[in-house]
Amino acid sequence: MISRGLFTLLSRVPLPVLYSAVGVLSWLLGSVFRYRHAVVTKNLKAAFPDWPDTTLAQERMKFYRHLTTNTLEILATRQLSDDELRQRVSFENAELMAEISDNFNTSVVVLTLHQGNWEWLLQRAALEYPIPLAPVYKKLHNPAADQFMLGLRRLRNGQPIEMRAVARDFIRHRRQPRIVAMLADQSPGHRERAHRTTFLHQDTAFYSGAAQLARAAGFPVVFADCQPIARGRYHCTLIDITREPKQMEEAAITERYARLTERAIRQSPHSWLWTNRRWKISPLGAQQSH
């Protein structure tokens, strides 16, 4: 098991040094250790059935390179000054947040996905806006990794919320304007409320709790698309999902998120988290939104 000390040590290695190791490390990860190779291959084949084998192999290797880069960048997050973070992550339509929240007088639910560099996106958003950022997270199995990531999400006045406590937290802090950020693209659990749709050519269950909570609290919902544009550079586009969640069906909010997520993945397939066992749970066993 990786220790907390090792995470701390790696986080102090200069980012240019980490970048110099990407080629070797990604080759080891994808070609030697073949980390979740079968899962990645199965997911890519199902999502892009028209790809010839050569294209699939190229995109798979690009994915492992991005995964390695992303992991090293996240480790190096504490090295980034505010100015460097502003240079590395740009925003399009940043003014939407003030507009949709009545000049930050109410909370906003931001739905994003495991694409680009989602951790840098959260850090950059904390610099951009005058209200606290509250990222929702699931505890990691490795205690050292969990504590390391929790520490990162507390940077820049972050207020992380554990997934199992999110409903209670919404009620407790409903009058405190915040940006509540959720990575909502993973598979819901068997007991979690879910919405079914066709996603990347597959019958797929989406966690619909975010839409349910936004409707209950009356918080507007925004989609954040984080695309890689160069090594260590990302561009985030904010898109309005709904300004009046109580007037939009829960299923419609989740469906809109699913469509935007699919579009973002198709724009740069290699930068999504294909190692995730996204379709491990049959959507037929999930509760459908009403």
C-alpha positions in Angstrom: 0.0 0.0 0.0 1.3 3.5 -0.9 2.1 5.6 2.1 1.1 9.2 2.7 4.8 10.1 2.8 5.3 8.8 -0.7 2.5 11.0 -2.0 4.0 14.0 -0.2 7.4 13.2 -1.7 6.1 12.8 -5.2 4.1 16.0 -4.9 7.4 18.0 -4.4 9.0 16.8 -7.6 9.1 19.7 -10.0 6.4 19.5 -12.7 8.9 19.6 -15.6 10.7 16.6 -14.2 7.4 14.8 -13.8 6.5 15.6 -17.5 9.9 14.2 -18.6 8.8 10.8 -17.2 5.4 10.6 -18.9 6.6 8.7 -22.0 8.3 5.9 -20.1 5.6 5.7 -17.3 2.7 5.6 -19.8 4.4 2.9 -21.8 4.9 0.8 -18.6 1.3 1.4 -17.5 -0.3 0.6 -20.9 2.1 -2.0 -22.5 3.9 -3.7 -19.6 1.7 -3.7 -16.6 -1.4 -3.3 -18.9 -3.3 -1.5 -16.1 -7.0 -2.4 -16.7 -6.2 -3.0 -20.3 -9.2 -5.3 -20.9 -11.6 -2.7 -19.3 -10.2 0.1 -21.4 -10.3 -2.0 -24.7 -13.9 -3.2 -24.0 -15.1 0.3 -23.2 -13.5 1.9 -26.3 -14.8 -0.8 -28.6 -18.3 -0.4 -27.3 -18.3 3.4 -27.4 -16.7 3.6 -30.8 -17.7 0.5 -32.7 -16.7 2.0 -36.1 -13.1 2.4 -35.2 -10.7 0.0 -36.9 -8.2 -1.9 -34.7 -5.4 0.5 -35.6 -7.3 3.6 -34.5 -8.4 1.9 -31.3 -4.8 0.9 -30.4 -3.7 4.5 -31.1 -6.4 6.0 -29.0 -5.8 3.5 -26.2 -2.1 4.5 -26.0 -3.1 8.2 -26.1 -5.4 7.5 -23.2 -2.6 5.9 -21.1 -0.4 8.8 -21.9 -3.1 11.3 -20.8 -3.9 9.2 -17.6 -0.2 9.3 -16.7 0.0 13.0 -17.3 -3.1 13.7 -15.4 -2.0 11.7 -12.4 1.4 13.4 -12.2 -0.3 16.8 -12.6 -2.7 16.2 -9.8 0.3 15.1 -7.6 2.0 18.4 -8.4 -1.1 20.6 -7.7 0.3 22.2 -4.6 3.2 23.5 -6.6 1.0 25.8 -8.7 0.7 29.4 -7.7 -2.5 31.2 -8.4 -1.0 33.0 -11.4 0.3 29.7 -12.9 -3.1 28.0 -12.4 -4.8 30.9 -14.2 -2.4 30.5 -17.1 -2.9 26.7 -17.3 -6.7 26.6 -17.0 -8.8 29.1 -19.1 -12.5 29.6 -18.9 -15.1 30.3 -21.6 -18.4 31.8 -20.6 -17.1 32.3 -17.0 -19.6 35.1 -16.5 -22.5 32.5 -16.6 -21.9 31.7 -12.9 -22.8 35.3 -11.7 -25.7 35.5 -14.2 -27.2 32.2 -13.2 -26.8 32.7 -9.4 -28.2 36.2 -9.3 -24.7 37.7 -8.7 -23.8 34.8 -6.3 -26.7 35.2 -4.0 -27.6 31.5 -4.4 -25.7 28.3 -4.7 -25.0 26.7 -8.1 -24.7 23.0 -8.8 -21.9 22.4 -11.3 -21.8 19.0 -13.0 -18.7 17.9 -14.7 -16.9 14.6 -15.7 -13.6 12.8 -15.4 -12.0 14.4 -18.4 -9.1 16.8 -19.0 -7.8 17.7 -15.5 -10.9 17.9 -13.3 -8.8 18.6 -10.1 -7.1 21.6 -11.7 -10.6 22.7 -13.0 -11.8 22.8 -9.4 -8.8 24.7 -8.2 -9.2 27.2 -11.0 -12.9 27.7 -10.3 -12.0 28.5 -6.6 -9.9 31.4 -7.9 -12.4 32.6 -10.4 -15.5 33.0 -8.1 -16.1 34.8 -4.8 -18.1 32.1 -3.1 -16.7 28.8 -1.7 -16.3 25.7 -3.8 -17.7 22.6 -2.3 -16.6 19.5 -4.3 -18.5 16.3 -3.7 -16.3 13.2 -3.4 -16.3 9.5 -2.7 -13.8 8.2 -0.3 -10.9 6.3 -1.9 -10.0 2.8 -0.8 -6.4 3.7 -0.1 -6.4 5.8 3.1 -3.2 7.6 2.1 -4.5 8.5 -1.3 -7.8 9.6 0.3 -6.2 11.9 2.8 -3.9 13.4 0.1 -6.8 14.1 -2.3 -8.9 15.5 0.6 -6.1 17.9 1.4 -6.0 19.1 -2.2 -9.7 19.8 -2.3 -9.4 21.9 0.8 -6.9 24.2 -0.9 -8.1 27.7 -1.7 -11.0 27.6 0.8 -12.4 24.4 -0.6 -15.2 22.7 1.4 -15.4 19.1 0.3 -18.5 17.1 0.9 -18.5 13.3 1.2 -21.0 11.7 -1.1 -23.0 9.9 1.6 -23.5 13.2 3.4 -24.4 15.4 0.5 -28.2 15.5 1.1 -27.8 16.4 4.7 -25.2 19.0 3.7 -27.5 20.6 1.2 -30.1 21.1 3.9 -27.7 22.4 6.5 -26.0 24.9 4.1 -29.0 25.8 1.8 -28.8 29.5 2.7 -25.0 29.7 2.2 -24.1 30.5 -1.5 -21.6 28.0 -2.8 -20.5 26.2 -5.9 -21.4 22.5 -5.3 -19.3 20.6 -7.9 -20.1 17.0 -8.8 -18.3 14.5 -11.0 -21.5 12.7 -12.1 -20.3 10.5 -14.9 -19.6 7.3 -12.9 -21.9 4.3 -12.5 -24.5 4.7 -9.7 -24.6 2.1 -7.0 -27.4 -0.5 -6.9 -29.2 1.4 -4.2 -28.8 4.9 -5.7 -31.5 6.6 -7.7 -30.7 6.4 -11.4 -31.8 7.5 -14.8 -31.5 5.3 -17.8 -30.5 6.4 -21.3 -28.4 5.5 -24.3 -24.9 6.8 -23.9 -22.0 6.0 -26.2 -24.1 3.3 -27.9 -24.9 1.5 -24.7 -27.8 1.3 -22.3 -26.5 3.3 -19.3 -27.5 4.2 -15.8 -26.7 7.7 -14.6 -26.8 8.9 -11.0 -29.7 11.3 -10.8 -29.2 12.4 -7.2 -27.6 15.7 -8.3 -30.8 16.6 -10.3 -33.0 15.6 -7.4 -31.1 17.7 -4.9 -30.9 20.7 -7.3 -34.7 20.6 -7.8 -35.4 20.2 -4.1 -33.1 23.2 -3.2 -34.0 25.3 -6.2 -30.3 25.7 -7.2 -29.5 26.3 -10.9 -27.4 23.7 -12.7 -24.3 24.3 -14.9 -22.2 21.9 -17.0 -18.4 22.3 -17.0 -16.6 20.8 -20.0 -12.8 20.6 -19.4 -10.8 19.9 -22.6 -7.0 19.5 -22.9 -5.5 21.9 -25.4 -1.8 21.3 -24.9 0.4 19.6 -22.3 -0.5 21.2 -18.9 -3.1 23.5 -20.6 -6.9 23.1 -20.3 -9.9 25.0 -21.5 -13.2 24.9 -19.6 -16.5 25.8 -21.1 -19.5 26.5 -18.9 -22.9 25.6 -20.3 -26.3 26.4 -18.8 -28.4 23.3 -18.0 -31.2 25.0 -16.1 -31.8 28.2 -14.3 -35.2 27.0 -13.0 -34.6 23.5 -11.7 -38.0 23.3 -10.1 -39.6 23.8 -13.5 -37.5 21.1 -15.2 -38.1 17.3 -14.7 -35.4 15.4 -12.8 -35.0 13.1 -15.7 -34.6 16.0 -18.2 -31.8 17.5 -16.1 -29.9 14.2 -16.0 -30.6 13.6 -19.7 -29.2 17.0 -20.6 -26.1 16.2 -18.5 -25.7 12.8 -20.3 -25.8 14.4 -23.7 -23.3 17.1 -22.8 -21.0 14.5 -21.3 -21.2 12.4 -24.4 -20.4 15.4 -26.6 -17.4 16.3 -24.5 -16.0 12.8 -24.6 -16.4 12.6 -28.4 -14.4 15.8 -28.7 -11.3 14.3 -27.2 -11.9 10.6 -26.5 -8.4 9.9 -25.0 -8.9 12.3 -22.2 -11.9 10.5 -20.5 -11.3 8.0 -17.7 -11.8 4.7 -19.6 -10.3 2.6 -16.8 -13.5 3.2 -14.9 -15.9 0.1 -15.0 -18.7 2.4 -16.1 -21.0 -0.3 -17.3 -20.4 -2.8 -14.5 -23.9 -2.5 -13.2 -26.8 -3.4 -15.5 -29.1 -0.4 -15.9 -32.0 -2.9 -15.8 -31.2 -3.3 -12.1 -31.2 0.4 -11.4 -34.2 2.4 -10.2 -35.4 4.7 -13.0 -36.2 8.3 -12.3 -39.8 9.4 -12.4 
